[in-house]
Amino acid sequence: MHRFVAAERALRRAEPHALLDAARGVLMAQYDALDVELFMADYGLSVLQPVSVLPHTLEPVPVHNSPGGRAFGSQRPYCEEARDGRRRLHLPVSVRGDRLGVLSVTLPDDDAVRRWEEELTEIAEVLGHEVIVAERDTDLFMQARRKDRLTLAAEMQWHLLPGRACARPEYELGAQLEPAYAIFGDNFDWSATADRLTLYVTNGMGEGIEASLLTNLAINALRNARRGGLDIADQAALADHAVYAHYQGRCYLSVLMLDFDLATGRARVVDAGSPQVLRLRDGVVEHMTFDAQLPLGMFEETDYIAQEFQVLPGDRLVFVSDGVHAVASPKGETYGDAALSGAIQSTRLLPAAEVPRAILRELTGHRGKRLPDDDALIVCLDWHGRQEDA
């Protein structure tokens, strides 16, 4: 255990830009590692990008059909046979369910894998937390996440997000945006306390910087209201006022807002626009409908009313923007409820963090081209409920 303590201390004391060097040094000294590399998942979740001083000296690793990708997808260590009897152990680097990348550690033999796999897995988790902290002070890890150049609008949108996944005993969340490197106004946000989960799914208006500015204003207004202790209906009203005060009705934002009681599964919802939600319960997919209310900022001083509904343990909720639901095939056929229901059924065995990416792959096949004409946003929520103490 002293080895683990030494590794943890080295990571916590490392300079932000030297975090990988610190990990490499301590793992070589304490665990007989022969090589250590860190790979970060890119924004599109298609490749694992090597972390190194630019320009990169290693090639990206595909998320699909690669040993590192297997560890990333399964969130379990995966051991690869390397040359001369060596073993390369690929370890998921995640923080509370948010999948950041993979730590690849080359060890001398199978015996080293058996001895150190459990501790190295925990060290990879510690490394994930340190990466999140280090990103406040260095661009190194954010640079490693991009395989292409981000547009300015996309840069603004990604920095607005809370993460791409989150897990707690009561629920699991996963989300993804496309096109990852040129998104405009679609967005999601979540926040949890000991007793509640708040989730926003937004469908932005417009394109480019203007769409991103609108979304930034609305999301920060919602956060300001939420952090001020207002309930979900008043959060919508305050954000509506902020958007209208700036744009005078010229621009507005569609948002689906939900507030879950973690103990009971009772949820309150404000449906202010076009994001839609489908529920998978007991093998049946159902399109959930709520009372439609006005988008934020369309008119002055709009009043919002929250509805209530119940989620049960085992429910899966899938939220989509109109860039998913309304996307057309080359023949002009919209994706619609039927195709979306089929995609939800076909991905029912995947964890929540994997579902958005899998559905977006199916959507690409329907669309008939790689890049969409509009933002496509999918959020998946798996509800486990709070277990009673034995």
Secondary structure, 3 states (H helix, E strand, C coil): CHHHHHHHHHHHHCCHHHHHHHHHHHHHHHHCCCEEEEEEECCCCCEEEECCCCCCCCCCEECCCCHHHHHHHHCCCEEEECHHHCEEEEEEEEECCEEEEEEEEEECCHHHHHHHHHHHHHHHHHHHHHHHHHCCCCCHHHHHCCCCCCCHHHHHHHHHCCCCEEEECCEEEEEEEECCCCCCCCEEEEEECCCEEEEEEEECCCCHHHHHHHHHHHHHHHHHHHHCCCCHHHHHHHHHHHHHHHHCCCCCEEEEEEEEECCCCEEEEEEECCCEEEEEECCEEEEECCCECCCECCCCCCCCCCEEEECCCCCEEEEECHHHHCCECCCCCECHHHHHHHHHHHCCCCCCCCHHHHHHHHHHHHHCCCCCCCCEEEEEEEECCCCCCC
